[in-house]
């Protein structure tokens, strides 16, 4: 079972972890941490809901729902944020623009003051109106040290309700990139329900009766599912001109990917956000199963998988060795042999395809890397790593043995096979790498303490800005325990300064962003603190038996994200629900 420790999560950590488990799959719910008891007559029973009005989903959690607390962005019951609680904006990756949501508009009125204007007529599920005081209260929760977005108060000076519809945010410095991320990531909760809650309850409370502004309300839950029912009085129908089509959404916790596959084929599921090996055969066959593309890689890209070297250990403290290691990895073997082309090989920068405009091809052409065993061998020799005892493996410059371990969690079968492939190709170049498969919780502990040689990680995914990507790679200072970023403990003050500089470039200044990102790419490719491998897919397999008009690359089809993963509702997941059509129509 893949469980996350309840640790203090700094800014962005939880939001970027939505697709971090194995191949971007579900974050498990802690066993026994179920929320409110379901009613005696459980409406979650598939037999009691009209099938043609119900959307069955899976792929976000393995066990009972942990809580209905939207502040706990890493393990709330799927739909808590997005279906029940909403944000000021959404973000559309296709247009690279913020979409007004609870806020009808927002603007910088000076270099350090941002005003958000709320929509009129938005009501909470209990009938009370949403006001600017609710927004100010919600962002002020970040003043509590254990709340995930506490770090925002390092540069946010104040938030105030100017009037019922206007919220004013005043900053000590304007981190424009980070602020746009916050505008679509931070939920708004009702002050009249949440006021007076202790810090412990705000962070760890189950919140068994969630009251939000969203299109759905909580109906019931059981050990293996959560049932949401549509609100007929949702404000968005009139204000946005959209409406989600399923009356009920049932998110099912499937015990394995194999079970999910079976339910999908038997029409018991409509959307699986699991990684399903071999699904390409179903998509090509006559099974009524679709994905975004009908050819490789079949899925949209969600995040980048990296090989992370511990730069505090020899020989990974040497950029020349890290670059030789990068050149030794046969990523094509992983893409084809492990994933059956369900993923794409990464560019040397690792920036997702949605960020292609920010890739400096000149930097990549001059400093990029690609798989080449002979080149890796030469690079090792030129840097002083030679095979002195004739066993086919190089030693350190001082003649000591190199014996590196590559950790991935046991049970994450795709990553385990990838680790074996990396080990094989590294040894062919003369680098001794041995795969190791510890329990997930043990790996997390070792990773945080820096007690590892190499590991695979993918905890930063698509967002509104590549700033989030470089914040992961270069963030300083190094803490005693690194829980969420820079696991390789790489220190480069110039790079970190550039990341901070990028944060303060306005989000509509694309050329200004490119200028800073080019410099970051040069440092990345020269130093190789992390080694990009492949783009994990936004795993989404849909059945057309009950619902149709799923997002796809086909002309005229929706292009939004077909995802129920945590923190993806605001990246297109909710919009997908509004474009579904009953298959019978």
C-alpha positions, 0 to 999 in steps of 0.5 A, a space after each residue: 500500500 502506498 501511503 504518504 506520511 503526514 508531514 509538513 508540506 511547503 508551498 507547491 508540494 502537495 499540488 505537485 504530488 498529485 501524479 507522483 505515485 509510480 507512474 502518476 497514479 493514485 495517492 493512497 488513502 491511509 488505512 482506517 482514516 475514513 471520514 463520516 460514516 455512510 448512511 445505512 442505505 448506502 446510495 453508493 451501491 451501484 444498483 441504487 444509482 441510475 447508470 445513465 446518470 452516473 459517472 464511475 471513475 477510478 485511479 486516484 486512491 487505493 483505499 477508503 477516503 482519508 478525509 474531505 479536507 481540501 487543505 490537505 491537498 495530497 490525500 483528500 477524497 477525490 473531488 473534494 477540491 474541484 467538485 465541492 470546493 472551488 478556486 478563484 481561477 482555473 488554468 487552461 494548459 491549451 491556451 496557457 491562460 487563467 480562466 476566471 472562476 469564482 473571480 470574474 476578473 483579477 488584475 495587478 493595480 500596482 507592482 505589489 497590489 493585486 485585486 480580485 473581483 468576485 462574481 455576484 450571486 455565488 452561494 455556498 451549498 448551505 445557501 449563504 453568499 460567497 463574499 470577499 471575506 471568505 476569500 480573505 479568510 481562506 488565504 489567511 489560513 496560510 498564516 498557520 505554519 503547518 498549512 501547505 501554502 504557509 510560504 506565501 506569507 513570506 511575500 504576501 503582506 496582507 489580504 483584505 475584503 475591500 467590499 463584498 466583491 473585491 479582495 485586495 492582496 498586498 505583497 512585499 514583493 511580487 512573485 508573479 509566476 507563483 501568484 498565478 499558480 496560487 490563483 488556481 490552486 488555493 481553495 476558498 472555504 466558507 468563513 462561517 463554517 471554518 472560523 474558530 477551527 484549531 490549526 490541528 483541525 484545519 490541517 488534519 481534520 476530516 471535515 466530514 460535512 464539506 460545504 463548498 460553492 462547487 457543482 456537487 455536494 457530498 452524498 455518501 462514502 463507503 470503504 471503496 467509494 465516494 458518491 457525489 451528487 450534482 447541485 441543481 442550484 450551482 452558480 456556474 450554470 448561469 454565470 459560466 454557461 456550463 454544467 457537468 453532465 453526470 448527476 452522480 459521480 462515484 469514485 471507486 478505489 480499485 485494489 489493483 490496476 488489473 481490477 480497474 482494467 476488468 471493470 473498464 472492460 465490463 462497463 462498470 467504470 467510465 474513466 480509469 486514471 490508472 496506469 494500465 499496461 497493455 491498454 494500447 491493445 484495447 484502444 486499437 481493438 473493438 472494446 469501446 475504450 478510448 484515450 486522448 491519442 489513438 497512437 503512441 503515446 496515447 496519453 497527454 503528458 503530465 509530468 517528467 520522470 527524472 533520474 536523481 543523483 545524490 550530489 553529496 556523494 562521490 562520484 555523483 558530486 562530479 558534473 562530468 560523471 553525472 553527464 556521462 551517466 545521463 549519456 549511458 541511459 537507454 531511454 528508448 528501451 524504457 519507453 518501448 520495452 517497459 511502457 509499450 510506447 505509452 510514454 514519450 522520451 523526454 527532451 534533455 531539458 525535461 520540460 513538458 511538451 506543453 512548455 516547448 516554446 521555452 526550450 532554447 534549442 541552441 542550448 540543447 544543441 550545444 549542451 544536450 545529451 542523448 544515449 550513446 554508450 561509446 560517448 559515455 565511456 569516453 566521457 568517463 575516461 576523459 574525467 578520470 574514471 577508468 577500469 583499473 582492474 579489468 572487470 569492465 567497470 570504472 573506478 573512482 579517480 582515487 581507485 576506489 570502487 564505484 558501487 551505486 544503488 538505484 532506488 524505486 519503491 517495491 511494487 511500482 512495477 513499471 519503475 522497477 523495470 525502468 531501474 533494471 533497464 538503467 542498470 543494464 545500460 549503465 553497466 554497459 558503459 562501465 558504471 556499476 548501478 544496482 537496482 534496489 526496491 525498498 518499501 515506499 515509506 522507507 524510500 521516502 525516509 531515505 530520500 528525505 535524509 539524503 541516504 541514497 545514491 540514485 532514485 527516480 522521481 516525478 513530483 513536479 508536473 504540468 502547471 502554469 509555468 516552468 518556474 515550478 519545474 526549476 524551483 524543484 531542481 534548484 531550490 535552496 537552502 538545503 534542509 536537514 530533511 528535504 521532503 519535497 524538492 531538490 532531493 539530490 541536494 544540489 547547491 548552485 546559488 546562481 541557479 537559485 537566484 535565477 529561479 527567484 528572478 524568473 518568479 518575478 517576471 510577469 506571466 505575460 512577458 514570454 520573452 522575459 521568461 525565455 531569457 531567464 529559462 535559457 540561462 537555467 537550461 544552460 546550468 541544468 545541461 552543464 551540471 546535470 543535477 537531475 537527468 530527465 528520462 521520460 514524460 509520464 502520461 496523464 493516464 486516462 482510459 475511457 469507456 464510451 458505453 455510457 458516456 461519450 465525447 471524451 477529450 481526444 486529439 480528433 478534430 472537433 473533440 474536447 481538448 481538456 484533461 480527462 483527469 480526476 487526479 487531485 489538483 487536476 480539476 482546475 487544469 481541465 478535469 472539471 471542464 471535461 465533465 461539462 462536455 460529456 454526453 450520454 452515449 444513448 443520445 
